[in-house]
Amino acid sequence: MGYDYCINPVLAGTLAYWRGKRAGRALPSRRDIDPVEVPALLPHLQLIETAAGRFRYRLIGTALAEAFGRDYTGHYLDELFAGGRADTMGGVYRSIVETRRPAFLRSRYLTTKSVDLVANRLYLPLSDDGEQVNMILGALTFEFGALESVSGVWGTARLAPAGTEFELVDADCGD
């Protein structure tokens, strides 16, 4: 993969926070995570609950709501998206649940308003029992292309994935 998430301060910072919360365990639990402890990261965070094979967004940071045009806290993935996008994201989330490993995802979107958007995501598994992943901590950052600072474009834009890279990653950044 061409993008090094370890040099992105939000993604690397979230990974370091998650690693610190492991406290010698394979995975931290949801109760270990307090987004208020990392105020600089909070706008970029999301918490995704796994529930009976579905995925519900329990926390959506303000930077995510702004970039995607709405706060989707409380909604299930399959309520928000259909077809290819729901299948792609559901597959990513299932991979994290099944492997219990962090994952990096880089997606390029072209909006209906001709804005080029790249989303860089790091997803980190959480487990209340130390075995089964029941939540995923996500951190997202964005790179904006052609019309970087167009006001109000996200409210009506529909995102169409134009390319995605996905890989399961190690729980460190070479340290």
C-alpha positions as CSV (number, residue, x, y, z in Angstrom):
1,M,0.0,0.0,0.0
2,G,1.3,3.4,-0.9
3,Y,0.1,5.5,2.1
4,D,1.9,5.3,5.4
5,Y,-0.7,5.7,8.1
6,C,2.1,5.8,10.8
7,I,3.0,9.4,9.7
8,N,-0.6,10.7,10.0
9,P,-0.9,12.3,13.4
10,V,-4.5,11.4,13.9
11,L,-4.2,7.7,12.8
12,A,-0.9,7.2,14.6
13,G,-2.2,9.0,17.7
14,T,-5.3,6.8,17.8
15,L,-3.2,3.7,17.4
16,A,-0.9,4.7,20.2
17,Y,-3.9,5.5,22.4
18,W,-5.4,2.0,21.6
19,R,-2.1,0.3,22.3
20,G,-1.8,2.0,25.7
21,K,-5.3,0.9,26.6
22,R,-4.4,-2.8,25.9
23,A,-2.5,-2.9,29.2
24,G,-0.8,-6.2,28.3
25,R,-4.0,-7.7,26.8
26,A,-4.5,-8.6,23.2
27,L,-7.4,-6.1,22.9
28,P,-8.7,-3.3,25.0
29,S,-12.4,-3.2,25.9
30,R,-14.9,-0.5,25.2
31,R,-14.9,0.6,28.8
32,D,-11.2,1.3,28.5
33,I,-11.8,3.8,25.8
34,D,-12.8,7.4,26.7
35,P,-12.6,9.6,23.7
36,V,-12.7,12.7,26.0
37,E,-9.1,11.6,27.0
38,V,-7.9,12.5,23.5
39,P,-9.6,15.8,22.7
40,A,-7.4,16.4,19.6
41,L,-8.5,13.0,18.2
42,L,-12.2,13.1,19.2
43,P,-13.5,14.9,16.0
44,H,-11.9,12.1,13.9
45,L,-13.2,9.1,15.9
46,Q,-16.0,6.7,15.5
47,L,-17.2,3.7,17.6
48,I,-18.9,0.9,15.7
49,E,-20.8,-1.7,17.6
50,T,-21.2,-5.3,16.3
51,A,-24.7,-6.6,16.9
52,A,-26.0,-9.8,15.5
53,G,-24.1,-9.5,12.3
54,R,-24.9,-5.9,11.9
55,F,-22.8,-2.8,12.5
56,R,-24.2,0.3,14.4
57,Y,-22.4,3.6,14.6
58,R,-22.4,4.5,18.3
59,L,-20.1,7.6,18.1
60,I,-19.4,9.9,15.2
61,G,-16.9,12.7,15.5
62,T,-17.7,16.2,14.2
63,A,-15.0,16.0,11.5
64,L,-16.7,12.9,10.1
65,A,-20.2,14.3,10.3
66,E,-19.0,17.4,8.4
67,A,-17.2,15.5,5.7
68,F,-20.0,13.0,5.1
69,G,-22.8,15.6,5.4
70,R,-24.6,14.2,8.5
71,D,-24.2,12.7,11.9
72,Y,-25.1,9.1,11.6
73,T,-24.7,8.2,15.3
74,G,-27.2,5.4,16.2
75,H,-27.7,4.2,12.6
76,Y,-26.8,0.8,11.2
77,L,-24.5,0.5,8.2
78,D,-27.2,-1.3,6.2
79,E,-29.6,1.6,7.0
80,L,-27.2,4.2,5.6
81,F,-25.8,2.5,2.5
82,A,-26.8,-0.1,0.0
83,G,-25.1,-2.2,-2.6
84,G,-21.3,-1.9,-3.1
85,R,-20.5,0.6,-0.4
86,A,-22.4,-1.4,2.3
87,D,-20.8,-4.6,1.1
88,T,-17.3,-3.1,1.1
89,M,-17.6,-1.6,4.6
90,G,-19.4,-4.6,6.0
91,G,-16.6,-6.8,4.6
92,V,-14.0,-4.6,6.2
93,Y,-15.7,-4.6,9.6
94,R,-16.3,-8.4,9.4
95,S,-12.5,-8.9,8.7
96,I,-11.6,-7.0,11.8
97,V,-14.1,-9.0,13.9
98,E,-12.9,-12.3,12.6
99,T,-9.2,-11.7,12.6
100,R,-9.1,-9.5,15.8
101,R,-6.5,-7.3,14.0
102,P,-6.4,-3.6,13.2
103,A,-7.0,-2.6,9.6
104,F,-6.2,0.3,7.4
105,L,-8.5,1.4,4.6
106,R,-7.9,4.2,2.1
107,S,-10.9,5.1,-0.2
108,R,-11.2,7.6,-2.9
109,Y,-14.6,9.1,-3.6
110,L,-15.9,11.4,-6.3
111,T,-18.9,13.4,-5.2
112,T,-21.7,14.6,-7.4
113,K,-20.3,18.1,-6.9
114,S,-17.0,17.1,-8.5
115,V,-15.1,17.1,-5.2
116,D,-12.3,14.5,-5.0
117,L,-12.2,13.1,-1.4
118,V,-9.8,10.5,0.0
119,A,-10.7,9.0,3.3
120,N,-7.9,7.4,5.4
121,R,-9.2,5.0,8.0
122,L,-7.6,3.0,10.8
123,Y,-9.9,0.5,12.5
124,L,-9.0,-1.0,15.8
125,P,-10.8,-4.0,17.5
126,L,-12.3,-3.8,21.0
127,S,-13.4,-6.8,23.1
128,D,-15.2,-6.8,26.4
129,D,-14.3,-10.5,27.1
130,G,-10.9,-10.5,25.5
131,E,-12.0,-12.9,22.8
132,Q,-14.9,-11.7,20.8
133,V,-14.7,-8.3,19.0
134,N,-17.9,-6.4,20.0
135,M,-16.8,-2.9,19.0
136,I,-14.5,-1.2,16.6
137,L,-12.7,2.1,17.2
138,G,-12.2,4.0,14.0
139,A,-10.1,7.0,13.2
140,L,-10.6,8.9,9.9
141,T,-8.8,11.7,8.2
142,F,-9.6,13.3,4.8
143,E,-7.7,14.7,1.9
144,F,-9.7,17.0,-0.3
145,G,-9.0,17.4,-4.0
146,A,-10.3,19.7,-6.8
147,L,-12.7,21.9,-4.8
148,E,-11.2,21.8,-1.4
149,S,-13.1,24.4,0.5
150,V,-16.5,24.5,-1.1
151,S,-19.0,25.5,1.6
152,G,-22.1,23.3,2.0
153,V,-21.1,20.7,-0.6
154,W,-21.4,17.8,1.8
155,G,-25.0,18.3,2.6
156,T,-26.3,17.2,-0.8
157,A,-23.3,15.3,-2.2
158,R,-23.6,11.6,-2.7
159,L,-20.3,9.8,-2.4
160,A,-19.4,7.1,-4.9
161,P,-16.3,5.0,-4.2
162,A,-13.8,5.4,-7.0
163,G,-11.1,3.2,-5.5
164,T,-10.3,1.4,-2.3
165,E,-7.2,-0.1,-0.7
166,F,-7.6,-2.3,2.4
167,E,-5.1,-4.3,4.5
168,L,-4.9,-5.8,7.9
169,V,-2.0,-4.2,9.8
170,D,0.2,-4.8,12.7
171,A,-0.6,-3.1,16.0
172,D,2.4,-0.9,15.9
173,C,4.1,1.7,13.7
174,G,7.6,0.1,13.8
175,D,8.2,0.9,17.4
